[in-house]
């Protein structure tokens, strides 16, 4: 059974999702700590959500300094192109 606190935070998360505001702007307007919002977002994420890493092919001719990664949480991360597969995996696990 879902607790009252969980229901409260689920309604806040739903409200943010339906707004046109970023998570940071939404939290700032409501005096909610962004870290607290992300804590509840992660805690309430259903186990049924499918999370996967899709393989990408990089054109060797492209000269980029970083790879932009967009996480399901809305977080955008720019990782250096010279990271190994293991380092990329480590960063993605740490960010989730």
N, CA, C and O atoms as CSV, one atom per row, in Angstrom:
chain,resi,resn,atom,element,x,y,z
A,1,UNK,N,N,0.839,-1.176,0.000
A,1,UNK,CA,C,0.000,0.000,0.000
A,1,UNK,C,C,0.887,1.243,0.000
A,1,UNK,O,O,1.937,1.273,0.641
A,2,UNK,N,N,0.456,2.238,-0.710
A,2,UNK,CA,C,1.221,3.476,-0.838
A,2,UNK,C,C,0.965,4.380,0.350
A,2,UNK,O,O,-0.178,4.588,0.757
A,3,UNK,N,N,2.044,4.916,0.901
A,3,UNK,CA,C,1.906,5.804,2.049
A,3,UNK,C,C,1.431,7.189,1.609
A,3,UNK,O,O,1.494,7.541,0.432
A,4,UNK,N,N,0.962,7.951,2.570
A,4,UNK,CA,C,0.509,9.311,2.306
A,4,UNK,C,C,1.651,10.158,1.769
A,4,UNK,O,O,1.449,10.982,0.877
A,5,UNK,N,N,2.851,9.961,2.307
A,5,UNK,CA,C,4.023,10.720,1.854
A,5,UNK,C,C,4.337,10.380,0.396
A,5,UNK,O,O,4.659,11.265,-0.397
A,6,UNK,N,N,4.243,9.107,0.051
A,6,UNK,CA,C,4.494,8.704,-1.332
A,6,UNK,C,C,3.451,9.303,-2.264
A,6,UNK,O,O,3.783,9.758,-3.358
A,7,UNK,N,N,2.201,9.305,-1.840
A,7,UNK,CA,C,1.137,9.899,-2.655
A,7,UNK,C,C,1.373,11.397,-2.837
A,7,UNK,O,O,1.171,11.938,-3.924
A,8,UNK,N,N,1.800,12.058,-1.766
A,8,UNK,CA,C,2.089,13.482,-1.821
A,8,UNK,C,C,3.176,13.772,-2.857
A,8,UNK,O,O,3.017,14.655,-3.700
A,9,UNK,N,N,4.269,13.033,-2.793
A,9,UNK,CA,C,5.369,13.275,-3.715
A,9,UNK,C,C,5.030,12.859,-5.136
A,9,UNK,O,O,5.500,13.475,-6.093
A,10,UNK,N,N,4.221,11.823,-5.282
A,10,UNK,CA,C,3.805,11.420,-6.627
A,10,UNK,C,C,2.977,12.523,-7.271
A,10,UNK,O,O,3.108,12.779,-8.468
A,11,UNK,N,N,2.122,13.180,-6.485
A,11,UNK,CA,C,1.317,14.272,-7.041
A,11,UNK,C,C,2.202,15.454,-7.435
A,11,UNK,O,O,1.938,16.113,-8.441
A,12,UNK,N,N,3.250,15.728,-6.652
A,12,UNK,CA,C,4.182,16.805,-6.992
A,12,UNK,C,C,4.937,16.463,-8.281
A,12,UNK,O,O,5.096,17.315,-9.155
A,13,UNK,N,N,5.393,15.234,-8.392
A,13,UNK,CA,C,6.120,14.793,-9.594
A,13,UNK,C,C,5.215,14.852,-10.816
A,13,UNK,O,O,5.648,15.279,-11.886
A,14,UNK,N,N,3.968,14.431,-10.668
A,14,UNK,CA,C,3.011,14.489,-11.769
A,14,UNK,C,C,2.741,15.929,-12.181
A,14,UNK,O,O,2.642,16.238,-13.369
A,15,UNK,N,N,2.622,16.803,-11.191
A,15,UNK,CA,C,2.369,18.220,-11.467
A,15,UNK,C,C,3.526,18.822,-12.259
A,15,UNK,O,O,3.306,19.575,-13.207
A,16,UNK,N,N,4.750,18.494,-11.872
A,16,UNK,CA,C,5.915,19.018,-12.601
A,16,UNK,C,C,5.929,18.490,-14.029
A,16,UNK,O,O,6.221,19.239,-14.961
A,17,UNK,N,N,5.618,17.223,-14.209
A,17,UNK,CA,C,5.630,16.616,-15.539
A,17,UNK,C,C,4.623,17.282,-16.470
A,17,UNK,O,O,4.848,17.369,-17.677
A,18,UNK,N,N,3.520,17.747,-15.909
A,18,UNK,CA,C,2.477,18.377,-16.718
A,18,UNK,C,C,2.734,19.866,-16.930
A,18,UNK,O,O,2.094,20.494,-17.774
A,19,UNK,N,N,3.658,20.426,-16.174
A,19,UNK,CA,C,3.965,21.853,-16.316
A,19,UNK,C,C,4.934,22.054,-17.478
A,19,UNK,O,O,5.509,21.099,-18.000
A,20,UNK,N,N,5.098,23.292,-17.864
A,20,UNK,CA,C,6.071,23.628,-18.905
A,20,UNK,C,C,7.416,24.012,-18.301
A,20,UNK,O,O,8.299,24.501,-19.005
A,21,UNK,N,N,7.570,23.795,-17.007
A,21,UNK,CA,C,8.769,24.201,-16.299
A,21,UNK,C,C,9.797,23.078,-16.237
A,21,UNK,O,O,9.454,21.896,-16.233
A,22,UNK,N,N,11.048,23.471,-16.191
A,22,UNK,CA,C,12.091,22.474,-15.932
A,22,UNK,C,C,11.948,22.030,-14.475
A,22,UNK,O,O,11.282,22.689,-13.677
A,23,UNK,N,N,12.566,20.933,-14.151
A,23,UNK,CA,C,12.510,20.454,-12.773
A,23,UNK,C,C,13.095,21.494,-11.820
A,23,UNK,O,O,12.555,21.730,-10.739
A,24,UNK,N,N,14.199,22.112,-12.229
A,24,UNK,CA,C,14.840,23.124,-11.382
A,24,UNK,C,C,13.932,24.332,-11.164
A,24,UNK,O,O,13.795,24.805,-10.036
A,25,UNK,N,N,13.312,24.836,-12.230
A,25,UNK,CA,C,12.419,25.997,-12.098
A,25,UNK,C,C,11.188,25.657,-11.273
A,25,UNK,O,O,10.754,26.449,-10.436
A,26,UNK,N,N,10.627,24.479,-11.510
A,26,UNK,CA,C,9.457,24.030,-10.765
A,26,UNK,C,C,9.767,23.991,-9.266
A,26,UNK,O,O,9.001,24.499,-8.448
A,27,UNK,N,N,10.891,23.385,-8.926
A,27,UNK,CA,C,11.268,23.261,-7.512
A,27,UNK,C,C,11.561,24.618,-6.890
A,27,UNK,O,O,11.203,24.871,-5.740
A,28,UNK,N,N,12.207,25.484,-7.644
A,28,UNK,CA,C,12.522,26.808,-7.120
A,28,UNK,C,C,11.243,27.589,-6.819
A,28,UNK,O,O,11.151,28.255,-5.788
A,29,UNK,N,N,10.265,27.510,-7.707
A,29,UNK,CA,C,9.004,28.234,-7.502
A,29,UNK,C,C,8.238,27.723,-6.292
A,29,UNK,O,O,7.480,28.470,-5.674
A,30,UNK,N,N,8.431,26.458,-5.952
A,30,UNK,CA,C,7.686,25.858,-4.839
A,30,UNK,C,C,8.540,25.658,-3.582
A,30,UNK,O,O,8.121,24.997,-2.631
A,31,UNK,N,N,9.734,26.236,-3.597
A,31,UNK,CA,C,10.660,26.116,-2.461
A,31,UNK,C,C,10.921,24.657,-2.080
A,31,UNK,O,O,10.928,24.295,-0.904
A,32,UNK,N,N,11.134,23.839,-3.100
A,32,UNK,CA,C,11.469,22.424,-2.902
A,32,UNK,C,C,12.938,22.262,-3.264
A,32,UNK,O,O,13.382,22.755,-4.301
A,33,UNK,N,N,13.684,21.584,-2.427
A,33,UNK,CA,C,15.083,21.324,-2.762
A,33,UNK,C,C,15.131,20.367,-3.943
A,33,UNK,O,O,14.466,19.331,-3.945
A,34,UNK,N,N,15.918,20.721,-4.938
A,34,UNK,CA,C,16.007,19.907,-6.145
A,34,UNK,C,C,16.476,18.489,-5.817
A,34,UNK,O,O,15.993,17.522,-6.407
A,35,UNK,N,N,17.407,18.365,-4.886
A,35,UNK,CA,C,17.893,17.036,-4.497
A,35,UNK,C,C,16.766,16.188,-3.905
A,35,UNK,O,O,16.702,14.981,-4.140
A,36,UNK,N,N,15.883,16.824,-3.139
A,36,UNK,CA,C,14.744,16.107,-2.551
A,36,UNK,C,C,13.798,15.654,-3.653
A,36,UNK,O,O,13.299,14.529,-3.624
A,37,UNK,N,N,13.550,16.520,-4.618
A,37,UNK,CA,C,12.678,16.161,-5.748
A,37,UNK,C,C,13.239,14.944,-6.478
A,37,UNK,O,O,12.506,13.997,-6.763
A,38,UNK,N,N,14.541,14.966,-6.784
A,38,UNK,CA,C,15.156,13.840,-7.498
A,38,UNK,C,C,15.171,12.572,-6.646
A,38,UNK,O,O,15.042,11.468,-7.176
A,39,UNK,N,N,15.325,12.721,-5.345
A,39,UNK,CA,C,15.271,11.559,-4.455
A,39,UNK,C,C,13.926,10.850,-4.614
A,39,UNK,O,O,13.875,9.635,-4.799
A,40,UNK,N,N,12.834,11.624,-4.541
A,40,UNK,CA,C,11.504,11.030,-4.646
A,40,UNK,C,C,11.202,10.549,-6.053
A,40,UNK,O,O,10.508,9.549,-6.236
A,41,UNK,N,N,11.715,11.250,-7.039
A,41,UNK,CA,C,11.522,10.817,-8.423
A,41,UNK,C,C,12.127,9.429,-8.618
A,41,UNK,O,O,11.510,8.547,-9.215
A,42,UNK,N,N,13.336,9.251,-8.108
A,42,UNK,CA,C,13.995,7.948,-8.230
A,42,UNK,C,C,13.304,6.892,-7.377
A,42,UNK,O,O,13.126,5.755,-7.814
A,43,UNK,N,N,12.915,7.266,-6.163
A,43,UNK,CA,C,12.284,6.318,-5.243
A,43,UNK,C,C,10.948,5.802,-5.788
A,43,UNK,O,O,10.605,4.633,-5.612
A,44,UNK,N,N,10.208,6.682,-6.445
A,44,UNK,CA,C,8.877,6.312,-6.918
A,44,UNK,C,C,8.876,5.734,-8.331
A,44,UNK,O,O,7.843,5.284,-8.827
A,45,UNK,N,N,10.027,5.751,-8.963
A,45,UNK,CA,C,10.105,5.183,-10.312
A,45,UNK,C,C,9.699,3.719,-10.236
A,45,UNK,O,O,10.200,2.971,-9.397
A,46,UNK,N,N,8.822,3.326,-11.085
A,46,UNK,CA,C,8.334,1.945,-11.036
A,46,UNK,C,C,9.386,0.990,-11.550
A,46,UNK,O,O,10.198,1.334,-12.410
A,47,UNK,N,N,9.361,-0.202,-11.017
A,47,UNK,CA,C,10.286,-1.239,-11.461
A,47,UNK,C,C,9.966,-1.710,-12.869
A,47,UNK,O,O,10.778,-2.373,-13.513
A,48,UNK,N,N,8.762,-1.359,-13.345
A,48,UNK,CA,C,8.342,-1.806,-14.670
A,48,UNK,C,C,8.957,-0.964,-15.787
A,48,UNK,O,O,8.924,-1.353,-16.955
A,49,UNK,N,N,9.516,0.189,-15.422
A,49,UNK,CA,C,10.117,1.023,-16.447
A,49,UNK,C,C,11.295,0.292,-17.062
A,49,UNK,O,O,12.114,-0.309,-16.367
A,50,UNK,N,N,11.356,0.358,-18.348
A,50,UNK,CA,C,12.456,-0.288,-19.055
A,50,UNK,C,C,13.569,0.739,-19.208
A,50,UNK,O,O,13.373,1.817,-19.768
A,51,UNK,N,N,14.728,0.381,-18.700
A,51,UNK,CA,C,15.886,1.237,-18.848
A,51,UNK,C,C,16.943,0.440,-19.583
A,51,UNK,O,O,17.261,-0.692,-19.216
A,52,UNK,N,N,17.470,1.036,-20.605
A,52,UNK,CA,C,18.491,0.333,-21.361
A,52,UNK,C,C,19.485,1.338,-21.917
A,52,UNK,O,O,19.212,2.536,-21.991
A,53,UNK,N,N,20.611,0.840,-22.294
A,53,UNK,CA,C,21.612,1.640,-22.968
A,53,UNK,C,C,21.637,1.157,-24.406
A,53,UNK,O,O,21.844,-0.025,-24.677
A,54,UNK,N,N,21.426,2.082,-25.314
A,54,UNK,CA,C,21.424,1.736,-26.722
A,54,UNK,C,C,22.823,1.926,-27.291
A,54,UNK,O,O,23.498,2.910,-26.986
A,55,UNK,N,N,23.251,0.987,-28.113
A,55,UNK,CA,C,24.574,1.145,-28.712
A,55,UNK,C,C,24.565,2.304,-29.705
A,55,UNK,O,O,23.557,2.568,-30.359
A,56,UNK,N,N,25.682,2.978,-29.805
A,56,UNK,CA,C,25.801,4.053,-30.776
A,56,UNK,C,C,27.058,3.821,-31.608
A,56,UNK,O,O,28.038,3.245,-31.135
A,57,UNK,N,N,27.011,4.267,-32.821
A,57,UNK,CA,C,28.169,4.189,-33.697
A,57,UNK,C,C,28.663,5.605,-33.922
A,57,UNK,O,O,27.896,6.496,-34.289
A,58,UNK,N,N,29.940,5.799,-33.699
A,58,UNK,CA,C,30.534,7.111,-33.902
A,58,UNK,C,C,31.331,7.103,-35.190
A,58,UNK,O,O,32.107,6.183,-35.447
A,59,UNK,N,N,31.138,8.121,-35.987
A,59,UNK,CA,C,31.918,8.283,-37.196
A,59,UNK,C,C,33.309,8.746,-36.786
A,59,UNK,O,O,33.457,9.795,-36.159
A,60,UNK,N,N,34.302,7.986,-37.130
A,60,UNK,CA,C,35.669,8.302,-36.718
A,60,UNK,C,C,36.106,9.679,-37.218
A,60,UNK,O,O,37.020,10.278,-36.652
A,61,UNK,N,N,35.468,10.181,-38.264
A,61,UNK,CA,C,35.860,11.451,-38.849
A,61,UNK,C,C,35.317,12.644,-38.064
A,61,UNK,O,O,35.802,13.765,-38.219
A,62,UNK,N,N,34.331,12.408,-37.238
A,62,UNK,CA,C,33.735,13.493,-36.465
A,62,UNK,C,C,34.667,13.875,-35.329
A,62,UNK,O,O,35.123,13.018,-34.572
A,63,UNK,N,N,34.943,15.148,-35.217
A,63,UNK,CA,C,35.811,15.612,-34.146
A,63,UNK,C,C,34.959,16.339,-33.116
A,63,UNK,O,O,34.665,17.526,-33.262
A,64,UNK,N,N,34.577,15.631,-32.097
A,64,UNK,CA,C,33.773,16.209,-31.024
A,64,UNK,C,C,34.558,16.089,-29.724
A,64,UNK,O,O,35.334,15.153,-29.528
A,65,UNK,N,N,34.339,17.046,-28.854
A,65,UNK,CA,C,35.049,16.995,-27.580
A,65,UNK,C,C,34.285,16.181,-26.542
A,65,UNK,O,O,34.864,15.706,-25.565
A,66,UNK,N,N,32.972,16.023,-26.764
A,66,UNK,CA,C,32.187,15.255,-25.799
A,66,UNK,C,C,30.971,14.635,-26.469
A,66,UNK,O,O,30.586,14.991,-27.583
A,67,UNK,N,N,30.385,13.692,-25.742
A,67,UNK,CA,C,29.153,13.036,-26.172
A,67,UNK,C,C,28.066,13.462,-25.196
A,67,UNK,O,O,28.225,13.304,-23.986
A,68,UNK,N,N,26.964,14.000,-25.709
A,68,UNK,CA,C,25.837,14.377,-24.862
A,68,UNK,C,C,24.990,13.148,-24.576
A,68,UNK,O,O,24.593,12.429,-25.493
A,69,UNK,N,N,24.719,12.913,-23.305
A,69,UNK,CA,C,23.880,11.799,-22.877
A,69,UNK,C,C,22.678,12.392,-22.160
A,69,UNK,O,O,22.830,13.181,-21.228
A,70,UNK,N,N,21.479,12.010,-22.598
A,70,UNK,CA,C,20.251,12.480,-21.974
A,70,UNK,C,C,19.641,11.326,-21.191
A,70,UNK,O,O,19.245,10.314,-21.771
A,71,UNK,N,N,19.568,11.479,-19.879
A,71,UNK,CA,C,19.071,10.423,-19.005
A,71,UNK,C,C,17.564,10.543,-18.832
A,71,UNK,O,O,17.012,11.631,-18.998
A,72,UNK,N,N,16.875,9.428,-18.498
A,72,UNK,CA,C,15.422,9.468,-18.305
A,72,UNK,C,C,14.972,10.483,-17.260
A,72,UNK,O,O,13.835,10.953,-17.306
A,73,UNK,N,N,15.839,10.820,-16.333
A,73,UNK,CA,C,15.487,11.782,-15.287
A,73,UNK,C,C,15.435,13.210,-15.817
A,73,UNK,O,O,14.998,14.123,-15.117
A,74,UNK,N,N,15.882,13.399,-17.057
A,74,UNK,CA,C,15.933,14.737,-17.615
A,74,UNK,C,C,17.313,15.355,-17.533
A,74,UNK,O,O,17.544,16.440,-18.068
A,75,UNK,N,N,18.220,14.683,-16.876
A,75,UNK,CA,C,19.585,15.174,-16.718
A,75,UNK,C,C,20.338,15.020,-18.030
A,75,UNK,O,O,20.234,13.990,-18.697
A,76,UNK,N,N,21.095,16.047,-18.398
A,76,UNK,CA,C,21.951,16.000,-19.581
A,76,UNK,C,C,23.392,16.013,-19.103
A,76,UNK,O,O,23.779,16.845,-18.282
A,77,UNK,N,N,24.180,15.087,-19.622
A,77,UNK,CA,C,25.577,14.966,-19.226
A,77,UNK,C,C,26.441,14.989,-20.485
A,77,UNK,O,O,26.114,14.353,-21.487
A,78,UNK,N,N,27.524,15.714,-20.423
A,78,UNK,CA,C,28.481,15.746,-21.526
A,78,UNK,C,C,29.720,14.970,-21.083
A,78,UNK,O,O,30.479,15.430,-20.230
A,79,UNK,N,N,29.916,13.795,-21.669
A,79,UNK,CA,C,31.056,12.941,-21.320
A,79,UNK,C,C,32.152,13.092,-22.366
A,79,UNK,O,O,31.856,13.160,-23.559
A,80,UNK,N,N,33.417,13.146,-21.941
A,80,UNK,CA,C,34.521,13.246,-22.903
A,80,UNK,C,C,34.515,12.061,-23.866
A,80,UNK,O,O,34.220,10.934,-23.468
A,81,UNK,N,N,34.835,12.311,-25.102
A,81,UNK,CA,C,34.829,11.259,-26.124
A,81,UNK,C,C,35.888,10.189,-25.909
A,81,UNK,O,O,35.767,9.079,-26.427
A,82,UNK,N,N,36.913,10.514,-25.157
A,82,UNK,CA,C,38.015,9.561,-24.999
A,82,UNK,C,C,37.839,8.599,-23.829
A,82,UNK,O,O,38.790,7.911,-23.459
A,83,UNK,N,N,36.642,8.534,-23.235
A,83,UNK,CA,C,36.401,7.588,-22.138
A,83,UNK,C,C,36.280,6.173,-22.685
A,83,UNK,O,O,35.792,5.962,-23.795
A,84,UNK,N,N,36.728,5.214,-21.894
A,84,UNK,CA,C,36.578,3.807,-22.279
A,84,UNK,C,C,35.133,3.373,-22.030
A,84,UNK,O,O,34.369,4.081,-21.374
A,85,UNK,N,N,34.771,2.211,-22.555
A,85,UNK,CA,C,33.423,1.667,-22.332
A,85,UNK,C,C,33.152,1.511,-20.837
A,85,UNK,O,O,32.060,1.828,-20.366
A,86,UNK,N,N,34.133,1.028,-20.100
A,86,UNK,CA,C,33.981,0.833,-18.656
A,86,UNK,C,C,33.764,2.142,-17.923
A,86,UNK,O,O,32.954,2.213,-16.999
A,87,UNK,N,N,34.483,3.179,-18.329
A,87,UNK,CA,C,34.318,4.483,-17.694
A,87,UNK,C,C,32.933,5.066,-17.979
A,87,UNK,O,O,32.297,5.642,-17.096
A,88,UNK,N,N,32.483,4.910,-19.206
A,88,UNK,CA,C,31.133,5.396,-19.552
A,88,UNK,C,C,30.091,4.658,-18.726
A,88,UNK,O,O,29.179,5.279,-18.180
A,89,UNK,N,N,30.220,3.337,-18.629
A,89,UNK,CA,C,29.288,2.535,-17.836
A,89,UNK,C,C,29.299,2.995,-16.371
A,89,UNK,O,O,28.246,3.129,-15.748
A,90,UNK,N,N,30.488,3.231,-15.838
A,90,UNK,CA,C,30.628,3.693,-14.454
A,90,UNK,C,C,29.880,5.010,-14.249
A,90,UNK,O,O,29.125,5.151,-13.286
A,91,UNK,N,N,30.083,5.966,-15.139
A,91,UNK,CA,C,29.414,7.262,-15.018
A,91,UNK,C,C,27.898,7.135,-15.118
A,91,UNK,O,O,27.169,7.755,-14.344
A,92,UNK,N,N,27.425,6.341,-16.063
A,92,UNK,CA,C,25.971,6.192,-16.219
A,92,UNK,C,C,25.350,5.524,-14.998
A,92,UNK,O,O,24.260,5.913,-14.576
A,93,UNK,N,N,26.011,4.540,-14.429
A,93,UNK,CA,C,25.493,3.892,-13.214
A,93,UNK,C,C,25.480,4.872,-12.045
A,93,UNK,O,O,24.539,4.880,-11.251
A,94,UNK,N,N,26.513,5.691,-11.936
A,94,UNK,CA,C,26.604,6.649,-10.845
A,94,UNK,C,C,25.527,7.735,-10.959
A,94,UNK,O,O,25.047,8.245,-9.947
A,95,UNK,N,N,25.160,8.079,-12.169
A,95,UNK,CA,C,24.197,9.161,-12.391
A,95,UNK,C,C,22.746,8.709,-12.234
A,95,UNK,O,O,21.843,9.541,-12.145
A,96,UNK,N,N,22.522,7.419,-12.200
A,96,UNK,CA,C,21.144,6.946,-12.062
A,96,UNK,C,C,20.796,6.796,-10.656
A,96,UNK,O,O,19.673,6.406,-10.336
